[in-house]
């Protein structure tokens, strides 16, 4: 029996050394009571703990434990093992992202799952699956979380748990990884997912590009006529449309919601005509279709204005196809000059667990705010590098 136990212990050690696919034990990411006691008792450690906690939160340095637990472990071990900041010896910033070469890594979308990142192996919080496959798709936050978990685990256990050096493969654009020494030699490598500045006020800032009508039901985005040059169907400025699509992409990545329909309303100014010819049906009285009460053409062949309205809608639709959502088009012609030249997106959304239920304005407002952290993570797709240098006394 003893021989079998020894063999099992040896086998497990070999599995753990095979690589990241062997997994790490997240249950060990905890701050023992003696660490918590020292933070309370030692003023210098307490200040370091508070400083680290802010840095971790502000820069999105994710762990499977709380920022408070991570900061506590790091503060005590920083003091115990004489870690000093490499760039600022006075310790003004214990972590810094300037000491490992490039301060950040811009990641690439996965070609089949654009909400995820193209990686070598699939990153999960406790392991990397299929570690040799350079065509895997990983959640953006999981990449940082796995690398940070492994680095912090070394401090929890005071034993060698690898850090990870991440870089893009220049040929495949896949994020590749390399195991590096951990807490007791060289650098402690960590990765941040976002960068923010200190709050300037207590007011919440809503940055969504969408509006929700008072009666709810849909999301609405008004697109300016200036996105198209007068008389043309090609985009002159797509920034408003691109911002709206980025938010819709974040919503489709949230499995709790489903976009069931998008309507494109595309309006051309009939009182300007095309080629000097009115866009309205023959015999229409002047002023019969004022702004807000448009004529709805059925075919683009009806007039130059009808063709313009349909073609502009087709241009917008081509940028929405990646969402894989049913799209309908309503072309319009109305008086109003520049004011009548615009487009509008009307998006219908369902909750996955409440199909066909009409959502209220409050529910839709909450949906727009909910993906903000996810949107920021997914759309920036950039990891910042952070490090501690271990100088043993």
FIKE-209738 format. One record per residue (C-alpha): x, y, z; residue in one letter. Coordinates in steps of 0.5 Angstrom, whole numbers, plus 2048, in hexadecimal, padded with zeros to 3 digits. Layout:
REM residues N
XYZA ...
This chain:
REM residues 393
800800800X 806805802X 8098037FBX 8028057F7X 80180B7FBX 80980E7FAX 80780C7F2X 8018107F2X 8048167F5X 80A8167F0X 8058157EAX 80181B7EDX 80781F7EDX 80981D7E6X 80281F7E4X 8038267E7X 80A8277E4X 8078257DDX 80482C7DCX 7FF8317DDX 7FA82C7DAX 7FB8287E1X 7F782E7E4X 7F88327EBX 7F58317F1X 7F18387F2X 7EE8357F9X 7F58387FCX 7F483F7F9X 7F2841800X 7F5846806X 7F784280CX 7F5845813X 7FC847814X 7FD84B80EX 7F684F810X 7F9850817X 7FF853814X 7FC858810X 7F885A816X 7FE85B81AX 80385D816X 802864813X 80786480EX 80485D80BX 7FD86080CX 7FF866807X 802862802X 7FC85D802X 7F8863801X 7FC8667FBX 7FC85F7F8X 7F585E7F9X 7F48657F5X 7F98637EFX 7F585C7EFX 7EE85F7EEX 7F08657EAX 7F48617E5X 7EF85B7E4X 7F58567E7X 7F08507E7X 7F084A7ECX 7EC8447EEX 7EC8477F5X 7EA84E7F7X 7EE8547F6X 7EF8557FEX 7F184E7FEX 7F684F7F9X 7F98557FCX 7FA852803X 7FE84C800X 8028517FCX 803856801X 806851807X 80A84D802X 80D8547FFX 80F856806X 81284F808X 81684E801X 818855800X 8158567FAX 81685D7F7X 8148617F1X 8198617ECX 8178677E8X 81586B7EFX 81A8697F4X 81686D7F9X 8108697F9X 80B86E7F6X 8088697F2X 80A8627F3X 80785F7EDX 8098627E6X 8088607DFX 80F8637DCX 81485E7DEX 8128587DAX 81385C7D3X 80D85D7CFX 8088607D5X 80285C7D1X 8008577CCX 7FA8587C7X 7F68527C6X 7F384F7C0X 7EC84D7BFX 7EA8467BEX 7E88457B7X 7E28417B8X 7E08447BFX 7E284B7BFX 7E084D7C6X 7E68487C8X 7ED8487C7X 7F18447C2X 7F68407C7X 7FB83A7C7X 7F78367CCX 7F08387CFX 7F183C7D5X 7ED83A7DBX 7EE83D7E2X 7F18377E5X 7F48347DFX 7F68347D7X 7F382F7D3X 7F582C7CCX 7FC8307CEX 7FF82F7C7X 7F98317C3X 7FA8387C0X 7F38397BEX 7EF8397C4X 7EA83E7C7X 7EB8417CEX 7E78467D2X 7EB84C7D3X 7EB84C7DAX 7EC8457DBX 7F38467D8X 7F584B7DDX 7F28477E3X 7F68417E1X 7FC8447E1X 7FB8487E7X 7F88427EBX 7FF83E7EAX 8038447ECX 7FF8457F2X 7FF83E7F4X 80783E7F4X 8068437FAX 80183F7FDX 8058397FEX 80C83C7FEX 80E8377F9X 80F8387F1X 8098397EDX 80A83B7E6X 8098427E4X 8078437DCX 80A8477D7X 8058497D2X 80684B7CAX 80384B7C4X 8068467BFX 80884A7B9X 8068457B4X 7FF8437B6X 7FD8497BBX 7FB8447C0X 7FD8467C7X 8038417C9X 8058407D0X 80C83E7D4X 80D83B7DBX 8128407DFX 8148407E6X 8108427ECX 8108457F2X 8178437F4X 81B8447EEX 81B84A7E9X 81484E7E8X 80D84D7EAX 80984E7E4X 8028507E4X 7FD8527DFX 7F78587DFX 7F18587DBX 7EF8607DCX 7F28667DDX 7EE86C7E1X 7F08727E4X 7ED8757EBX 7E68777EBX 7E587E7EAX 7DE87E7EDX 7D987A7F0X 7D587B7EAX 7D48747E6X 7D58757DFX 7D18717DAX 7D58707D3X 7D086C7CFX 7CE86E7C8X 7C786C7C9X 7C186F7CBX 7BA86B7CEX 7B386E7CCX 7AF86F7D2X 7AB8697D1X 7B18657D0X 7B085F7CBX 7B68617C7X 7BD8647C7X 7BE86A7C2X 7C486D7BFX 7C38737BBX 7C98747B5X 7CB87B7B3X 7CA87C7ABX 7D187F7ABX 7D38777ABX 7D18777A4X 7D487D79FX 7CE88079CX 7CB87C796X 7CF876797X 7CE86F79BX 7D686E79DX 7D88707A4X 7DC8767A5X 7DC8767ADX 7DA86F7B0X 7DC8717B7X 7D58717BAX 7D386B7B7X 7D98677B9X 7D88697C0X 7D18667C0X 7D38607BDX 7D885F7C2X 7D385F7C7X 7CE85A7C4X 7D48567C3X 7D58567CBX 7CE8547CCX 7CE84E7C7X 7D484C7CBX 7D084C7D1X 7CC8457D1X 7C68487D6X 7C484C7D0X 7C284B7C9X 7C18507C3X 7BB84E7BFX 7BB8537BAX 7BE85A7B7X 7BA85F7B3X 7BE8647AFX 7BA86A7ADX 7BD86E7A8X 7BB8757A6X 7BC87979FX 7BA88079FX 7B5880799X 7B5888799X 7BC888796X 7BA883791X 7C087F78DX 7C2882786X 7BC887787X 7B7882787X 7B288178DX 7B287B791X 7AB87B792X 7A687778EX 7A387B788X 79E88078AX 7A0881791X 79E887794X 7A388C796X 7A488B79EX 7A088479EX 7A68817A1X 7A98867A7X 7AE8837ACX 7AB87E7B0X 7A687C7ABX 7AA8797A6X 7A987579FX 7AB86E7A0X 7AD86B799X 7AC864798X 7B2863792X 7B8867791X 7B686878AX 7B186D78CX 7B587378CX 7BD87578DX 7BB876794X 7B8870795X 7BE86C792X 7C2871797X 7BE86F79DX 7BF86779BX 7C686879AX 7C886B7A0X 7C48667A4X 7C88607A0X 7CF8647A2X 7CD8647A9X 7CA85D7A9X 7D185A7A6X 7D485C7ADX 7CF8597B1X 7CF8527AEX 7D484F7B3X 7CF8507B8X 7CB84A7B5X 7C584D7B6X 7BE84E7B2X 7BE8557AFX 7B98597ABX 7B985F7A7X 7B48657A7X 7B686A7A2X 7B38717A3X 7B387879FX 7B087E7A2X 7B18867A2X 7B68897A6X 7BD88A7A3X 7C38887A7X 7BE8867ADX 7BB8817A8X 7C187D7A7X 7C28787ACX 7C28717AEX 7C086E7B5X 7C18677B8X 7BB8647BCX 7BD85D7BFX 7B98587C3X 7BB8547C8X 7B984E7CDX 7BB84C7D3X 7BE8447D2X 7BA8427D8X 7B38467D6X 7B28457CEX 7AD84A7CBX 7AC84E7D1X 7AC8567D0X 7B28597D4X 7B185F7D7X 7B58667D7X 7B88647DEX 7BA85D7DBX 7BD8607D5X 7C18657D8X 7C48607DDX 7C685C7D7X 7C98627D4X 7CD8637DBX 7CE85C7DCX 7D385A7D7X 7D88607D8X 7DD85C7DCX 7DC8567D7X 7DC85B7D1X 7E385F7D4X 7E68587D4X 7E48557CEX 7E585B7C9X 7EC85E7CCX 7EF8577CCX 7F58597CEX 7F98577D4X 7FD85B7D8X 8048587DBX 8058597E3X 80B8577E7X 80F8567EEX 8168557EEX 8198517F3X 81F8537F6X 82184F7FCX 825852802X 
